[in-house]
Amino acid sequence: MLNRLLHQQPLARTLMIINEFGDIGIDHLLVEHVKEDLVLLAGGCLCCQLRGDLYQRLEQLYLQRQAGSVPFFEQIVIETSGLADPAPILYTFFTDAFLRQHYRVDNLIVTVDALYIKQQLKQQVVTVK
């Protein structure tokens, strides 16, 4: 789904950040990309231990875009692999002065497995969030 969306005109200048949870990252291999347009945050949950990494990477990307050392991007998609609680990630954007000044949260999009969503809503607190 992300591959298809990223090839459409509205997302033409999009940088993607993929959160890899686990010891061996594979999610980034499932997305066709140009190396400079994809950022991998590996080794933890984005809403917990990698939230500081997300802030640092977003600050670095903004400065690199300003300097022209990364391809110009108009928006960022953060893919969390279904494991991240969105509240702490959104909190990071809304409370940090640098991020508030240079980034804007437009949408929070959630995809679910239609076959298992009822079961997951009963068993997983993060799914409800």
SEKOL-295570 format. One line per 8 residues: number of its first residue (from 0); their letters; for each residue x, y, z of N, C-alpha, C, CB. Coordinates in nm, 4 decimals. Each point is the difference from the previous one (the first is absolute). Last residue first. Glycine has a CB too. Layout:
NUM = A = X/Y/Z/X/Y/Z/X/Y/Z/X/Y/Z  ...
//
This chain:
128 = KVTVVQQK = -0.5795/0.2530/2.1108/0.0517/0.1369/-0.0107/0.0116/0.0410/-0.1442/0.1242/-0.0280/0.2130  -0.2460/-0.4150/-0.1212/-0.1100/0.0913/0.0354/0.0455/0.1447/-0.0154/-0.0948/-0.1706/0.1607  0.4166/-0.1636/-0.2166/-0.0951/-0.0023/-0.1113/-0.1148/0.0956/0.0263/0.0612/-0.2375/-0.0492  0.2533/0.1618/0.3903/0.0523/0.0889/-0.1040/-0.0939/0.0045/-0.1197/0.2336/-0.0500/0.0753  -0.3232/-0.2512/0.2777/-0.0294/0.1373/0.0383/0.0462/0.0973/-0.1091/0.0211/-0.0634/0.2436  -0.1658/-0.4604/-0.3025/0.1143/0.0901/-0.0060/-0.0407/0.1436/0.0311/0.1063/-0.1508/-0.1685  -0.4176/-0.2354/0.1569/0.1229/-0.0505/0.0609/0.1129/0.1018/0.0104/-0.0649/-0.2182/-0.0876  -0.3819/0.2907/-0.1146/-0.0242/-0.0586/0.1328/0.1298/-0.0319/0.0727/-0.2135/-0.0949/-0.0854
120 = LQQKIYLA = 0.2216/0.2551/-0.3597/-0.0554/0.1056/0.0839/-0.0256/-0.0497/0.1414/-0.1034/0.1033/-0.2020  0.2423/-0.4127/-0.1286/0.1088/0.0869/0.0431/-0.0492/0.1125/0.0898/0.1204/-0.0546/-0.2101  -0.4385/-0.2366/0.0125/0.0820/-0.0727/0.0972/0.1107/0.0904/0.0545/-0.0496/-0.2172/-0.1188  -0.2112/0.3868/-0.2289/-0.0826/-0.0155/0.1212/0.0780/-0.0691/0.1110/-0.2058/-0.0110/-0.1425  0.4135/0.0592/-0.2897/-0.0103/0.1239/0.0769/-0.0833/-0.0153/0.1277/0.0235/0.1237/-0.2142  0.1152/-0.4460/-0.1655/0.0362/-0.0162/0.1410/-0.0258/0.1220/0.0878/0.1688/-0.1575/-0.0784  -0.2663/0.1266/-0.4046/-0.0334/-0.1325/0.0497/0.0192/-0.0110/0.1518/0.0655/-0.0934/-0.2226  0.0573/0.4862/-0.0284/-0.1451/-0.0123/0.0162/-0.0406/-0.1349/0.0579/-0.0286/0.1558/-0.1911
112 = DVTVILND = 0.4755/0.1330/0.2567/-0.0322/-0.1262/-0.0646/-0.1478/-0.0262/0.0271/0.2392/-0.0919/0.0252  -0.0277/0.5974/-0.0432/-0.0264/-0.1164/0.0843/-0.0253/-0.1217/-0.0873/-0.0950/0.1472/0.1808  0.3184/0.3991/-0.1660/-0.0539/-0.1099/-0.0793/-0.0160/-0.1204/0.0920/0.1086/0.0867/-0.2142  -0.0700/0.4818/0.2671/0.0146/-0.1325/0.0572/-0.0586/-0.1009/-0.0971/-0.0102/0.0916/0.2359  0.1961/0.4559/-0.2016/-0.0700/-0.1022/-0.0773/0.0312/-0.1357/0.0601/0.0091/0.1406/-0.2103  0.0098/0.4182/0.3037/0.0380/-0.1250/0.0633/-0.0836/-0.1060/-0.0696/0.0605/0.1078/0.2276  0.0934/0.4266/-0.3742/-0.0868/-0.1165/0.0086/0.0631/-0.1095/0.0834/-0.0954/0.0571/-0.2219  0.2872/0.3890/0.1816/-0.1217/0.0147/-0.0798/-0.0974/-0.1147/0.0230/0.1323/0.1234/-0.1705
104 = VRYHQRLF = 0.2950/0.1425/0.4324/-0.0662/-0.1291/-0.0133/-0.1311/0.0240/-0.0743/0.1067/-0.0918/0.2147  0.3659/0.3795/-0.2383/-0.1426/0.0049/0.0334/-0.0574/-0.1407/-0.0191/-0.0194/0.2466/-0.0702  0.5354/0.0435/0.1368/-0.0813/-0.1109/-0.0501/-0.1446/0.0195/0.0443/0.1995/-0.1563/0.0061  0.1507/0.4666/0.1153/0.0424/-0.0428/-0.1331/-0.0817/-0.1139/-0.0610/0.2230/0.0727/0.0669  -0.2942/0.1400/0.3795/0.0324/0.1108/-0.0907/0.0225/-0.0473/-0.1440/0.1018/0.1205/0.1938  -0.1787/-0.4322/0.1605/-0.1210/0.0816/-0.0216/0.0248/0.1100/-0.1015/-0.0727/-0.0485/0.2335  0.4399/-0.2136/-0.0929/-0.0900/-0.0760/-0.0868/-0.1273/0.0780/-0.0298/0.0924/-0.2121/0.0938  0.2126/0.4058/0.2108/0.0596/-0.0103/-0.1341/-0.0946/-0.0716/-0.0953/0.2298/-0.0024/0.1012
96 = ADTFFTYL = -0.3606/0.0322/0.3562/-0.0036/0.1299/-0.0687/0.0571/-0.0082/-0.1425/0.0210/0.1123/0.2235  -0.2732/-0.5099/0.0538/0.1351/0.0452/-0.0276/-0.0031/0.1271/-0.0843/0.0832/-0.2371/0.0134  -0.4840/-0.0036/0.1099/0.0629/0.0631/0.1161/0.1403/0.0523/-0.0246/-0.1361/-0.1486/0.1363  -0.1574/-0.0887/-0.4607/-0.0770/0.1114/0.0550/0.0701/0.0734/0.1130/-0.2015/-0.1229/-0.0645  0.3882/-0.2728/-0.1554/-0.0190/0.1077/-0.0976/-0.0658/0.1231/0.0621/-0.0184/-0.1728/-0.1787  0.0691/-0.2123/0.4462/0.1324/0.0509/-0.0361/-0.0122/0.1176/-0.0969/0.0979/-0.2295/0.0344  -0.4860/-0.0103/0.0761/0.0418/0.0856/0.1113/0.1355/0.0635/-0.0307/-0.1285/-0.1447/0.1627  -0.0340/-0.1870/-0.4541/-0.0681/0.1281/-0.0198/0.0407/0.1003/0.1072/-0.1930/-0.1195/-0.1063
88 = IPAPDALG = 0.3551/-0.3103/0.1610/0.0591/0.0560/-0.1217/-0.0615/0.1370/-0.0274/0.0401/-0.2324/-0.0942  -0.2147/-0.0243/0.4526/0.1316/0.0585/0.0299/0.0679/0.0621/-0.1219/0.0225/-0.1677/0.1803  -0.4523/-0.0463/-0.2541/-0.0061/0.1148/0.0912/0.1376/0.0581/0.0330/-0.2066/-0.0985/0.0949  0.1067/-0.3105/-0.3663/0.0152/0.1294/-0.0678/0.0070/0.1195/0.0957/-0.1215/-0.0995/-0.1912  0.2969/-0.4165/0.2396/-0.1098/0.0784/0.0544/0.0134/0.1393/-0.0615/-0.0109/-0.1350/0.2208  0.2211/-0.3068/-0.4616/0.0194/0.1212/0.0787/-0.1319/0.0608/0.0457/0.2099/0.0408/-0.1257  -0.1306/-0.4355/-0.1694/0.0356/-0.0267/0.1382/-0.0019/0.1231/0.0890/0.1362/-0.1848/-0.0838  -0.2047/0.1243/-0.4143/-0.1124/-0.0475/0.0793/0.0289/-0.0215/0.1461/-0.0779/-0.1028/-0.2021
80 = STEIVIQE = 0.3752/0.2897/-0.1491/-0.0109/-0.1456/-0.0018/-0.1085/-0.0540/0.0914/0.2390/-0.0066/-0.0532  -0.1097/0.4796/-0.0703/0.0346/-0.0557/0.1307/-0.0165/-0.1507/0.0101/-0.0665/0.2150/0.0945  0.1598/0.2363/-0.4446/-0.0621/-0.1316/-0.0002/0.0453/-0.0720/0.1256/-0.0087/-0.0093/-0.2545  -0.0237/0.5341/0.0562/0.0635/-0.0821/0.1029/-0.0786/-0.1297/0.0069/0.0828/0.2029/0.1334  -0.0007/0.2155/-0.5081/-0.0887/-0.1064/0.0459/0.0797/-0.0800/0.1016/-0.1316/-0.0110/-0.2213  0.1723/0.5406/0.0158/0.0605/-0.1213/0.0539/-0.1121/-0.0953/0.0381/0.2041/0.1266/0.0846  -0.1198/0.3305/-0.4436/-0.0707/-0.0655/0.1096/0.0735/-0.1269/0.0392/-0.2193/0.0952/-0.0785  0.3884/0.2002/-0.2505/-0.1085/0.0865/0.0466/-0.0729/-0.0595/0.1193/-0.0257/0.0853/-0.2318
72 = FFPVSGAQ = 0.5569/-0.1195/0.0146/-0.1239/-0.0698/0.0299/-0.1009/0.0999/0.0546/0.1248/-0.2153/0.0460  0.3873/0.1806/-0.3274/-0.1070/0.0817/0.0559/-0.1237/-0.0866/0.0224/0.0909/0.2063/-0.1156  0.4012/-0.4250/0.1354/-0.0990/0.0448/-0.0983/-0.1128/0.0771/0.0682/0.0557/-0.1972/-0.1460  0.4078/0.2231/0.3817/-0.0941/-0.1092/-0.0257/-0.0991/0.0509/-0.1036/0.0257/-0.0985/0.2359  0.3095/0.3909/-0.1089/0.0768/-0.1246/0.0008/-0.0876/-0.1251/-0.0045/0.1748/0.1203/0.1271  -0.2726/0.3813/-0.1028/-0.0001/-0.0644/-0.1310/0.0762/-0.1309/-0.0044/-0.0191/0.2234/-0.0964  -0.0944/0.0950/0.4684/0.1341/0.0101/-0.0570/0.0081/-0.0620/-0.1393/0.0926/-0.0049/0.2311  -0.4979/-0.0161/0.0152/0.0324/0.1412/-0.0143/0.1359/0.0193/-0.0672/-0.1372/0.0492/0.2036
64 = RQLYLQEL = 0.0057/-0.4849/-0.0914/-0.0823/0.0501/-0.1108/0.0310/0.1468/-0.0254/-0.1818/-0.1655/0.0557  0.3854/-0.0326/0.3129/0.0590/-0.0507/-0.1242/-0.0802/0.0481/-0.1213/0.0864/-0.2027/0.1235  -0.2543/0.3034/0.3040/0.1229/0.0763/-0.0250/0.0679/-0.0448/-0.1295/0.0293/0.0295/0.2475  -0.4107/-0.2692/-0.1080/-0.0377/0.1379/-0.0307/0.1244/0.0817/-0.0366/-0.1983/-0.0173/0.1568  0.2651/-0.4207/-0.0042/-0.0555/0.0029/-0.1356/-0.0398/0.1411/-0.0411/-0.0811/-0.2339/0.0313  0.2292/0.1627/0.4135/0.1096/-0.0163/-0.0950/-0.0502/0.0084/-0.1446/0.1213/-0.1423/0.1681  -0.4413/0.1428/0.1742/0.0774/0.1239/0.0053/0.1128/-0.0053/-0.1030/-0.0557/0.0286/0.2454  -0.1924/-0.4170/-0.1916/-0.0815/0.1034/-0.0636/0.0722/0.1348/-0.0009/-0.2070/-0.1217/0.0726
56 = RQYLDGRL = 0.4098/-0.2376/0.1557/0.0022/-0.0235/-0.1444/-0.0809/0.1057/-0.0737/0.0269/-0.2454/0.0412  -0.0236/0.2504/0.4317/0.1322/0.0343/-0.0534/0.0046/-0.0156/-0.1512/0.1031/-0.0715/0.2155  -0.5001/-0.0629/0.0053/0.0196/0.1452/0.0100/0.1326/0.0397/-0.0642/-0.1364/0.0062/0.2122  0.0544/-0.4645/-0.1788/-0.0898/0.0615/-0.0975/0.0186/0.1513/0.0007/-0.1658/-0.1880/0.0294  0.3921/-0.0593/0.2967/0.0618/-0.0193/-0.1322/-0.0847/0.0654/-0.1081/0.1032/-0.2160/0.0775  -0.2776/0.2068/0.3543/0.1102/0.0951/-0.0081/0.0719/-0.0091/-0.1331/0.0261/-0.0141/0.2462  -0.3573/-0.3028/-0.1616/-0.0611/0.1311/-0.0177/0.1060/0.1100/-0.0072/-0.2038/-0.0816/0.1211  0.2471/-0.4159/-0.0528/0.0524/0.0703/-0.1167/-0.0582/0.1395/-0.0182/0.0321/-0.2202/-0.1047
48 = QCCLCGGA = -0.1531/-0.0978/0.4669/0.1421/0.0310/0.0056/0.0539/0.0758/-0.1201/0.0220/-0.2005/0.1353  -0.5201/0.1632/-0.1207/0.0678/-0.0159/0.1289/0.1448/0.0433/-0.0109/-0.1530/-0.1889/0.0595  -0.1560/0.1811/-0.4295/-0.0716/0.0751/0.1031/0.0708/-0.0060/0.1345/-0.2124/-0.0468/-0.1202  0.3789/-0.1901/-0.2645/0.0051/0.1433/-0.0246/-0.0668/0.0800/0.1108/0.0018/-0.0481/-0.2429  0.2414/-0.4365/0.2957/-0.1335/0.0531/-0.0263/0.0070/0.1523/-0.0084/-0.1073/-0.1968/0.1185  0.5350/-0.1195/-0.2497/-0.0872/0.0300/0.1121/-0.1317/0.0566/-0.0439/0.1980/0.0382/0.1369  0.1940/-0.1598/-0.4247/0.0356/-0.0500/0.1313/-0.0907/0.0369/0.1136/0.2215/0.0077/-0.0816  -0.1392/0.2878/-0.3878/-0.0016/-0.1424/0.0319/0.0236/-0.0246/0.1481/0.0811/-0.0486/-0.2298
40 = LLVLDEKV = -0.2278/0.4142/-0.1775/0.0268/0.0068/0.1431/-0.0133/-0.1427/0.0512/-0.0852/0.2428/0.0241  0.1619/-0.0057/-0.5343/-0.0313/-0.1160/0.0815/0.0384/0.0289/0.1442/0.0343/-0.1549/-0.1966  -0.1674/0.4325/-0.2893/0.0782/0.0028/0.1230/-0.0457/-0.1167/0.0843/0.0299/0.2526/-0.0077  -0.0527/-0.0645/-0.5404/-0.0464/-0.0907/0.1025/0.0941/0.0063/0.1186/-0.1049/-0.1496/-0.1725  0.1660/0.3751/-0.2555/-0.1377/0.0315/0.0359/-0.0551/-0.0881/0.1110/-0.0321/0.0760/-0.2313  0.4738/-0.1075/0.0139/-0.0076/0.1256/0.0738/-0.1414/0.0320/0.0488/0.1915/0.0808/-0.1354  -0.0993/-0.4736/-0.1398/0.0653/-0.0067/0.1306/-0.0189/0.1275/0.0827/0.1664/-0.1543/-0.1009  -0.5298/-0.0008/-0.2328/0.1303/0.0560/-0.0305/0.0653/0.0184/0.1355/-0.0741/0.1179/-0.2188
32 = HEVLLHDI = -0.3136/-0.4959/0.1417/0.0413/0.1353/0.0358/0.1300/0.0393/-0.0677/-0.1153/-0.0270/0.2178  -0.3130/-0.3651/-0.0996/0.0902/0.0438/-0.1057/0.0396/0.1436/0.0309/-0.1060/-0.1558/-0.1730  -0.0422/-0.2081/0.5419/-0.0391/0.1253/-0.0637/0.1030/0.0343/-0.1063/-0.1159/0.0807/0.2107  0.1579/-0.4538/0.0845/-0.1278/-0.0211/-0.0666/-0.0483/0.1234/-0.0746/-0.0552/-0.1653/0.1748  0.4481/0.1402/0.1069/0.0260/-0.0738/-0.1240/-0.1279/-0.0216/-0.0810/0.1927/-0.1133/0.1127  -0.1905/0.3150/0.3232/0.0521/0.0933/-0.0997/0.0302/-0.0685/-0.1334/0.0956/0.1357/0.1860  -0.2361/-0.3957/0.1920/-0.1081/0.0821/-0.0553/0.0493/0.0936/-0.1088/-0.1155/-0.0132/0.2187  0.3878/-0.2890/0.0624/-0.0371/-0.0419/-0.1348/-0.1041/0.0916/-0.0625/0.0520/-0.2331/0.0650
24 = GIDGFENI = 0.3451/0.1614/0.3745/-0.0962/0.0831/-0.0706/-0.0294/-0.0515/-0.1385/0.0788/0.1922/0.1301  0.0859/-0.4125/0.3565/0.0313/0.0010/-0.1427/-0.1084/0.0773/-0.0724/0.1210/-0.2217/0.0158  -0.1447/0.1922/0.4550/0.1442/-0.0061/-0.0206/0.0397/0.0108/-0.1467/0.0142/-0.1386/0.2039  -0.4716/0.3696/-0.0112/0.0618/-0.1314/-0.0023/0.1469/0.0085/-0.0333/-0.2167/-0.0978/-0.0657  -0.1510/0.4428/-0.0986/-0.0037/-0.0581/0.1337/0.0594/-0.1396/-0.0091/-0.2055/0.1359/0.0666  0.2113/0.3420/-0.3709/0.0224/-0.1441/0.0018/0.0037/-0.0468/0.1441/0.1275/0.0092/-0.2179  -0.3223/0.4334/-0.0728/0.0382/-0.0491/0.1319/0.0113/-0.1514/-0.0071/-0.1140/0.1951/0.1164  0.1499/0.2109/-0.5027/-0.0538/-0.1310/0.0357/0.0583/-0.0407/0.1339/-0.0265/-0.0659/-0.2434
16 = IMLTRALP = -0.0614/0.5272/-0.0831/0.0732/-0.0513/0.1153/-0.0680/-0.1306/0.0386/0.0701/0.2342/0.0820  -0.0561/0.0890/-0.5552/-0.0624/-0.0989/0.0863/0.0950/-0.0406/0.1110/-0.1382/-0.0819/-0.1915  0.0261/0.5175/-0.1684/0.1049/-0.0755/0.0653/-0.0688/-0.0966/0.0949/0.1707/0.1902/-0.0197  -0.3496/0.0828/-0.4427/-0.0211/-0.0501/0.1361/0.1212/-0.0778/0.0464/-0.2468/-0.0102/-0.0392  0.0575/0.2490/-0.3906/0.1145/0.0534/0.0764/-0.0135/-0.0362/0.1471/0.0239/0.1903/-0.1633  -0.3574/-0.3503/-0.1386/0.1219/-0.0047/-0.0806/0.1238/0.0479/0.0765/-0.1418/0.0360/-0.2011  -0.3583/-0.1011/0.2970/0.1075/-0.0429/0.0896/0.1355/-0.0049/-0.0706/-0.1679/-0.1318/0.1287  -0.2416/0.2609/-0.3559/-0.0045/0.0743/0.1269/0.1127/-0.0380/0.0977/-0.2466/0.0148/-0.0307
8 = QQHLLRNL = 0.2081/-0.2511/-0.4031/0.0473/0.1383/-0.0024/-0.0089/0.0722/0.1350/-0.0693/0.0044/-0.2364  0.1307/-0.5387/0.2166/-0.1027/0.0922/-0.0474/0.0486/0.1438/0.0193/-0.1833/-0.1672/0.0555  0.4189/-0.2308/0.0906/0.0181/0.0254/-0.1422/-0.1071/0.0912/-0.0582/0.1084/-0.2211/-0.0165  -0.1085/0.0684/0.4737/0.1188/0.0830/-0.0196/0.0290/0.0292/-0.1471/0.0906/-0.0964/0.2093  -0.4517/-0.1975/-0.0788/-0.0248/0.1386/0.0400/0.1183/0.0908/-0.0296/-0.1513/-0.0844/0.1770  0.1941/-0.3821/-0.2532/-0.0956/0.0584/-0.0935/-0.0231/0.1476/0.0331/-0.1104/-0.2252/-0.0296  0.3828/-0.0225/0.3228/0.0639/0.0141/-0.1314/-0.0927/0.0697/-0.0978/0.1337/-0.2067/0.0426  -0.3086/0.0922/0.3783/0.0884/0.1173/0.0036/0.0707/0.0213/-0.1325/0.0323/-0.0360/0.2434
0 = M = -0.3006/-0.3483/-0.1981/-0.0820/0.1193/0.0000/0.0869/0.1265/0.0000/-0.1805/-0.1271/0.1209
//
